């Protein structure tokens, strides 16, 4: 049985922080304060996929009038290869279409061609290179998807 995607709650913060630490290098991890703000923000939505022992995935979206920005998406390393990321991205696209957004956008680390290719396989295209986006020497690619 597939675990449903649900809204994150403040009580999820310890598990969210554990997932951030497991999934990302130090410079990519969101702070507890940032995550707390995302859960409470009226302009953002924060989603989780609970697993049997931990959170399997998280998704944070910024909602603007014409676009939805994927601000944070992560799959726990032990849940990779099980479709968690694809489920979260499909959920993001469904929400974007429901709100009438015309596009979705995100940033991906340029030095991770596997990740960039994963997004491109879902219909995202490169629209900009953001030099030193994460830190000096670590640039990002901005990707965008036009919604039908």
C-alpha positions as CSV (number, residue, x, y, z in Angstrom):
1,X,0.0,0.0,0.0
2,X,1.3,3.5,-0.9
3,X,1.5,5.9,2.0
4,X,-0.4,9.1,1.3
5,X,1.3,12.5,0.9
6,X,0.2,14.8,3.7
7,X,0.9,18.3,4.9
8,X,3.8,18.7,7.3
9,X,3.2,19.6,10.9
10,X,5.4,21.3,13.4
11,X,5.7,18.0,15.2
12,X,7.4,16.6,12.1
13,X,10.4,18.9,12.5
14,X,12.7,16.4,14.1
15,X,12.1,13.9,11.4
16,X,12.4,16.5,8.7
17,X,15.7,17.6,10.1
18,X,16.9,14.0,10.1
19,X,15.9,13.6,6.5
20,X,17.7,16.9,5.5
21,X,20.9,15.6,7.2
22,X,20.6,12.2,5.5
23,X,19.8,13.6,2.0
24,X,22.0,16.7,1.7
25,X,25.5,18.0,2.2
26,X,25.8,20.6,5.0
27,X,25.6,23.6,2.7
28,X,22.3,22.3,1.2
29,X,20.5,21.6,4.5
30,X,17.7,24.0,5.5
31,X,17.9,25.3,9.0
32,X,15.3,24.5,11.6
33,X,14.1,28.1,11.6
34,X,13.6,28.1,7.8
35,X,11.7,24.8,7.9
36,X,9.5,26.0,10.7
37,X,8.7,29.2,8.7
38,X,7.9,27.1,5.6
39,X,5.4,24.9,7.6
40,X,3.6,28.1,8.9
41,X,3.8,30.2,5.7
42,X,0.6,31.1,3.9
43,X,2.6,31.4,0.6
44,X,4.3,28.0,0.9
45,X,3.1,24.5,1.2
46,X,5.1,21.7,3.0
47,X,4.4,18.1,2.2
48,X,5.8,14.8,3.6
49,X,5.6,11.1,2.8
50,X,5.8,9.2,6.1
51,X,7.6,5.8,6.0
52,X,7.5,3.0,8.5
53,X,10.6,4.2,10.5
54,X,11.1,7.8,9.2
55,X,10.0,10.3,6.7
56,X,10.6,8.9,3.2
57,X,10.3,12.3,1.4
58,X,9.6,16.0,1.8
59,X,8.5,18.7,-0.6
60,X,8.4,22.5,0.0
61,X,6.7,24.7,-2.6
62,X,6.5,28.5,-3.0
63,X,3.1,29.5,-4.5
64,X,3.1,32.6,-6.7
65,X,0.4,33.7,-9.1
66,X,1.7,32.2,-12.3
67,X,4.3,29.8,-11.0
68,X,5.0,27.2,-8.4
69,X,8.7,27.0,-7.3
70,X,10.0,23.7,-5.9
71,X,12.0,25.1,-3.0
72,X,13.0,21.8,-1.4
73,X,12.5,18.2,-2.4
74,X,14.3,15.3,-0.7
75,X,14.1,11.6,-0.6
76,X,15.6,9.7,2.3
77,X,18.6,7.7,1.0
78,X,17.0,4.4,2.2
79,X,13.9,5.2,0.2
80,X,15.6,6.1,-3.1
81,X,14.6,4.1,-6.2
82,X,11.1,3.6,-4.9
83,X,9.4,6.4,-6.7
84,X,9.2,8.8,-3.8
85,X,10.7,11.7,-5.6
86,X,8.4,11.2,-8.7
87,X,5.4,11.0,-6.5
88,X,6.3,14.3,-4.8
89,X,7.0,16.0,-8.2
90,X,3.6,14.7,-9.6
91,X,2.0,16.1,-6.4
92,X,3.7,19.5,-7.0
93,X,2.5,19.6,-10.6
94,X,-1.0,18.7,-9.6
95,X,-1.1,21.5,-7.1
96,X,0.4,23.9,-9.6
97,X,-2.3,23.1,-12.1
98,X,-5.1,23.3,-9.5
99,X,-4.0,26.9,-8.6
100,X,-3.8,27.9,-12.3
101,X,0.0,28.3,-12.5
102,X,1.5,28.3,-16.0
103,X,4.9,27.2,-14.9
104,X,6.9,25.4,-12.3
105,X,10.5,26.3,-11.5
106,X,13.4,25.0,-9.4
107,X,17.2,25.1,-9.0
108,X,19.5,22.1,-9.2
109,X,23.2,21.8,-8.5
110,X,25.0,22.1,-11.9
111,X,27.6,19.6,-10.7
112,X,25.0,16.8,-10.3
113,X,24.2,15.8,-13.9
114,X,22.1,12.8,-12.7
115,X,19.8,15.1,-10.8
116,X,19.6,17.6,-13.7
117,X,18.8,14.8,-16.0
118,X,16.1,13.5,-13.7
119,X,14.3,16.9,-13.8
120,X,14.8,17.1,-17.6
121,X,13.2,13.7,-17.9
122,X,10.1,15.2,-16.3
123,X,9.9,18.0,-18.8
124,X,12.0,20.7,-17.1
125,X,14.3,22.7,-19.3
126,X,17.4,24.8,-18.4
127,X,16.7,28.5,-18.5
128,X,19.7,30.0,-16.5
129,X,23.0,29.3,-14.9
130,X,23.3,30.7,-11.4
131,X,27.0,31.2,-10.7
132,X,28.0,30.4,-7.1
133,X,24.4,29.8,-6.1
134,X,25.0,27.4,-3.3
135,X,28.5,28.7,-2.4
136,X,31.6,29.9,-4.2
137,X,32.4,27.3,-6.9
138,X,29.0,25.6,-6.7
139,X,26.6,26.9,-9.3
140,X,23.0,25.9,-10.0
141,X,20.9,25.6,-13.0
142,X,17.4,27.2,-13.0
143,X,15.0,24.8,-14.7
144,X,11.4,25.6,-15.7
145,X,8.5,23.5,-16.9
146,X,5.6,24.9,-18.8
147,X,2.3,23.4,-17.7
148,X,-0.4,22.4,-20.2
